Amino acid sequence: MIIRSAEFIVSNTDPSRCPAPDKPEFAFIGRSNVGKSSLINMLVQRKNLAKTSSTPGKTQTINHFLINDEWYLVDLPGYGYASVSRSASKSWTPMIEMYLKKRTNLLTTFLLLDPRLEPQKIDLEFIEWMGRHGIPFSLVFTKADKISKNQLMATKKLYERTLLKSWEELPPMFLSSAEERKGRNELLAYVHQLLTSD
């Protein structure tokens, strides 16, 4: 897939005020500081489309970007960062849940994971929540350049074993590095596959 255009459309905290659900949508979510904005910028080949920050918890709104005038890329708030105020954290959870459960044009949600860490309780709980509500998702291991290939594959295998304890079928999994531009073709090919499937 060739990215010809990427345009910021709207940022808000109310899922009911998102753009009309008349175009396919792909959401990106993960724990704070997992490299979400960097991955989005790498995918669309724009340096600052999604705002990056060294401060975890920077994204606090639902951000819609229109890609090729055909589909939306959605940057969702990160979760699980203790320094965010409790009142803010509580307000994000209903916002994220409402968006994921009610957004009829959402084709899949890319859940980003840090492969330097063993499966985290909060990530596994979020995966289980997605499954309970029948929300399609894929797993994306970010920052693949930060560890060796053997460590990366070991983490992936650990996730597979952990998920197979309660899942009959594993979700799609991708390896990526915004720094080294790894995984871009695979992720965009998957987006294209979902856009063109019946």
N, C-alpha and C positions, 0 to 999 in steps of 0.2 A: 504494500500500500504506500502511495506517495502522499505526503502531507503538503497540500498546496496552500492552505490557509488555516490560521488558528486565531480566533478572535474572542476576547473576553466579552461576555454578555451581561452577567448579573451576579451579584453577591448578596446573599441574604441569610437570615436565621429562621425564616418561616417557609417550610416545604411547600405550603399551599401557594406561595408566590413565585415558585420556580417557573421557568418558561413553559409554555403550553407543551404537553407531552406528544408532540407531533413529529418528533425525530428520535431515532434510537439513541440510547444513552449508556455510557460506561462510567462507572464511579470508581474512585480510588480512595482507599481508607487504610489506616494502620495506626499503630502506637505513635505517639509524638516522637519526632526526631528519627523516624525510620528511613527518611530520604524520599518522601512522597513528592514534594515539589520538584526536587532535582530529577526524579524519574520522569515526571510529566514534561518538564522542560526538554529533557533528552528525547522523549518520544516525538514531540512536535518540532524539535530542532529550533527552539526559541530560548534565548538565554534567561529571560525574566518573565515569561508568561505567567507561571505560577511563582508566587513570592517565596523565596527561600530565606531561611534565617538560622543562625546558630542557637537561637533560643527555642527550645521545644515548646509546642503548643501554640505556634504562631497562627496557624489556620484555625479560625474560630467561626467560620461561616461556610455555607454551601456555595461553591463557586462554579459557575457554568461557563464553559468555553465551547464555542461552535467551531467544529473542525470540518474543513472542506465544504462548508455550507450544507453538510449532510447529516452530521451526528454531533452529539454533545459529549464532551469529556467533563466529568464532574469531580472537583477536588473537595473532599469531605473533611471535616475537622478531625484531627488526630485524637486519640483517646489514651488515658492511662498515665497522664503526667501529674505528679503530686503537687507541683508548685502552682498549678492553676487553681484558682479559688474554688472552693466547694460549690458555691452558688453557680459559677460558670460551668463547672463540670456537670452539675445536675441539669442545667438548661441544655447542654449539648446532647445528652442521652436521648431525651424525647425527640429532639430535632432529627438526630441521625436515624432513630428507629422509625419515625413517621415517614421520613424520606424513603428509606429502604423498603418499607412495607407497602407504601401507597403509590410509589412511582411506577406506573403501568408500562412505561416505555424503557425501563431499565433492563438491558440485556444481560449484563453481568457486573459484579463488583470485584475489583482487583484488591485483594487484601495483602498488604505489604508486610513482610517479616524480615527481621534482622537475623541473618544466618550465623552471626557470631554468638548468638545466645541459644540455649536449649529452648524447646517449646515453652512459651510463657503462659501462665494461667489465664491472664486476661485475653490473650490471643485465642487460646483454645476455647474459652467461654464464648467469645464472639463468633468463632466458627460454629460452635454448637447452636448458638442462637440463630445464625443464618440458616442452618439446616432445619431447625424446628419450624421456621417460618417459610421454608421453601424458596429462599432467595438464592438465585444462582450466583456462584462466586468462583474465583480462581485465586491461587496463592502465588505471590511474586516475592522471591528472595532478593532483597536489594543488597547493595554494597558488596557484591561478589568479589570485588578487587581487594577487599580488606582481609581476606583469609585465603588459605591455599585451596586448590581444587579438591584435594582429599577431604579437607575439613568441610567444605561446602557440600560435597556429596554425602558426607556423614550426617550433616544436619538435615539434609533433604530426606535421607533414609529414616532418620529418627522421627521426623514429622509423619512420614508414611506409616511407620509402625504404630505411632501413637494414634493416628486417625483411624487406622484399620481396626482398632479395638472397638470402635462404635460406629464406623461407617462401612457400608458394603462396597462402596465405590469411591475412589479418591478423586478430588477435584483436579482440574488442570493445574500444573505447577510450572513456573518459569523462573529462570535465573537471570539476574540483571545487574548491571553496574552503570550508573549514570556517568561516572568518571571515565570509564573505558568504553562507553556506548555499547555495552553488551546487552543482548536480549531485546533490542529494539525491533529487529526484523521479526522475531518470533511473536512478540506481543502484538505488533501491528497485523501480522498474518492472522492471528487469532481473532482480532477485532474484525478484520475483513471477512473471515469465515462466518462469524456470527451475523454480520450485516447482510451476507448474501445467502444464508441458509433460509429455508422455508420456515 
